[in-house]
Amino acid sequence: MAEIDTIDRKILKHLQRDASLSLETLGEEVGLSRNACWRRVKALEDSGVITGRVALVAPLAIDLGLMVFMQVRTNQHDPDWAVRFSQATRAIPGILSVYRMTGDLDYLIRARVADMADYDRLYQQLIKRLPLSDVSASFVMEEIKDGTALPV
């Protein structure tokens, strides 16, 4: 895709707030016809700027009220271990995000669980799959801001 212009940014801003907007409504919001708006959205999807459309679910509504950040350290830094770590974390449903970090941490994991017992089950699943040097956890007491929209 060519450079993202002002209209593309407006489209992205609106779709990040509500991906269920009709093309008619979205077009009105950004000053385009339905067809012109569809072409822009399609181009944003085809170029990989828009990577998907999802429904955001209230964690408490599905009994996943506890968010945990797991700080992982490992003594293994070979490519095979990294692939196994990636596969293991992708296979555990409660794990939402995994980041390879600089500094003292090797990886930071963000997960959603029902309670401490559920966290322990997730932890046990992870350590059964591959060796880890150290895993510590911090539990979220209050979510002040948790967004998904990028500043476009």
HELIX and SHEET records of a PDB file:
HELIX    1   1 THR A    6  ARG A   17  1                                  12    
HELIX    2   2 LEU A   23  VAL A   30  1                                   8    
HELIX    3   3 ARG A   34  ASP A   46  1                                  13    
HELIX    4   4 PRO A   59  ILE A   62  5                                   4    
HELIX    5   5 PRO A   79  ALA A   91  1                                  13    
HELIX    6   6 MET A  116  ARG A  129  1                                  14    
SHEET    1   A 4 ILE A  95  ARG A 100  0                                        
SHEET    2   A 4 TYR A 107  VAL A 113 -1                                        
SHEET    3   A 4 LEU A  66  ARG A  73 -1                                        
SHEET    4   A 4 ASP A 134  PHE A 139 -1                                        
END                                                                             
